[in-house]
Amino acid sequence: MHKEFAEIYDVFMKHVDYKGWYKFLKSYMKNKGEVLDLGCGTGEFIYRFLKDGFSVTGVDISADMLKIAEEKIKSKNIKISSYKLIKDNIVSYSHIKKVDYVICNFDTVNYLENKKEFEKFIDKSAENLKKGGYLIFDAVTEEIFEEIFENGIFLDEEPEYTSIWRYEKLSFEKYFVEIDLFIKQKEEENLFRKYNEQHNKFIYDPQWIVKTVQSKGFEIFDVAKNPDFGESRIFFIFKKL
Ligand SMILES: C[S@@+](CC[C@H](N)C(=O)[O-])C[C@H]1O[C@@H](n2cnc3c(N)ncnc32)[C@H](O)[C@@H]1O
C-alpha cells in the first residue's frame, strides 16, 4: 500500500485536522521528550513535534511516504540532528532506543494483518519505551464502514480529485478496501491520472485491545473518543509500568 499513493496522500488528507489532532495528542504528553512515531506517513506529526522541541524517530514501511516526510521536514528548517526516519515494519523494526512516547496514528494498527501482528506491535512498543512512558494509538471499529460508506460506496469529489471507495467484508474481523483515485493534472485542465489503492483493514474488539496491552506490561491511562476525528475512532493511551 501507499506506493504511488504517497505522492497524493497529503492532497487526499487535506480535510484532516492534523493541527487539532496534534493538540489532542499533546494533551497526553505534558513533558518534552523523545517520540517514536510508528507508521509516520508523510510526517504531519513529526514536524509539529520537532518544532515544539521534541526529538522524533519516524518508522514507515513505505519509502515513498518517508521521502515526502523528509522533504516536508527539511522545508520547515528544522535541526536535522533532532530526527531520524527509518524504513521498516512497525512489528519487526530493529531496536531503536528507549523513548518517552510511542505514537501510532490514523488507524495504522488497523492495517496490521491479524491479532498476532498487533501483539508484535505492542511488544516492540514496550521494548522501546522507558518505564512510565506512554503508548498512544487509535483504532477504528466496524462502524467506520457505516460512517463513511453508503450502500458500500463512498464518493469524494473535490476540484483536484475524485475518489471512489468500495469495501467488502472478507471475514468476521477482516475487510478489503479498494480506492480508485483520479487526480487532476496541473497543466491539463481536464486530464486526470488514475491511481488504485487496495488494502485490508483488520478490526479489533476494543476490550481485547485493552486486555492484550495490559497483559504486556502497561496500565491503562485513558480510552477516549474525539468526535472531531470520527465517531468510530477510539484513542488508546497506555502507560508503561
Ligand atoms: C493511514 S497512514 C497514517 C500516516 C500517519 N500516521 C498520519 O497520521 O498521517 C498509515 C501509514 O502506515 C504505514 N504502514 C502501514 N502498515 C505498516 C507497517 N506494517 N509497518 C510500517 N508502516 C506501516 C503506511 O505506509 C502509511 O504511511
The ligand as a Tripos MOL2 file, in Angstrom:
@<TRIPOS>MOLECULE
LIG
   27    29     1     0     0
SMALL
NO_CHARGES

@<TRIPOS>ATOM
      1 C1         -3.1910    5.8440    7.2950 C.3       1 LIG1
      2 S1         -1.4980    6.1450    7.0820 S.3       1 LIG1
      3 C2         -1.1660    7.1520    8.5140 C.3       1 LIG1
      4 C3          0.0520    8.0050    8.3690 C.3       1 LIG1
      5 C4          0.3180    8.9870    9.5230 C.3       1 LIG1
      6 N1          0.4470    8.3200   10.7880 N.3       1 LIG1
      7 C5         -0.7670   10.0470    9.5810 C.2       1 LIG1
      8 O1         -1.4690   10.0870   10.5910 O.co2     1 LIG1
      9 O2         -0.8960   10.8040    8.6210 O.co2     1 LIG1
     10 C6         -0.7570    4.6140    7.5070 C.3       1 LIG1
     11 C7          0.7420    4.6120    7.3630 C.3       1 LIG1
     12 O3          1.2440    3.4120    7.9610 O.3       1 LIG1
     13 C8          2.2000    2.8230    7.1140 C.3       1 LIG1
     14 N2          2.1740    1.3840    7.4240 N.ar      1 LIG1
     15 C9          1.1520    0.5110    7.2790 C.ar      1 LIG1
     16 N3          1.4840   -0.7070    7.7260 N.ar      1 LIG1
     17 C10         2.7690   -0.5910    8.1810 C.ar      1 LIG1
     18 C11         3.6850   -1.4900    8.7800 C.ar      1 LIG1
     19 N4          3.3580   -2.7680    8.9950 N.pl3     1 LIG1
     20 N5          4.9080   -1.0350    9.1250 N.ar      1 LIG1
     21 C12         5.2600    0.2610    8.9030 C.ar      1 LIG1
     22 N6          4.4290    1.1670    8.3550 N.ar      1 LIG1
     23 C13         3.1970    0.7390    8.0040 C.ar      1 LIG1
     24 C14         1.7770    3.1950    5.7060 C.3       1 LIG1
     25 O4          2.8490    3.1370    4.8010 O.3       1 LIG1
     26 C15         1.2440    4.5950    5.9260 C.3       1 LIG1
     27 O5          2.2440    5.5550    5.7850 O.3       1 LIG1
@<TRIPOS>BOND
     1     1     2 1
     2     2     3 1
     3     2    10 1
     4     3     4 1
     5     4     5 1
     6     5     6 1
     7     5     7 1
     8     7     8 2
     9     7     9 1
    10    10    11 1
    11    11    12 1
    12    11    26 1
    13    12    13 1
    14    13    14 1
    15    13    24 1
    16    14    15 ar
    17    14    23 ar
    18    15    16 ar
    19    16    17 ar
    20    17    18 ar
    21    17    23 ar
    22    18    19 1
    23    18    20 ar
    24    20    21 ar
    25    21    22 ar
    26    22    23 ar
    27    24    25 1
    28    24    26 1
    29    26    27 1
@<TRIPOS>SUBSTRUCTURE
     1 LIG1         1 GROUP 0 **** ****
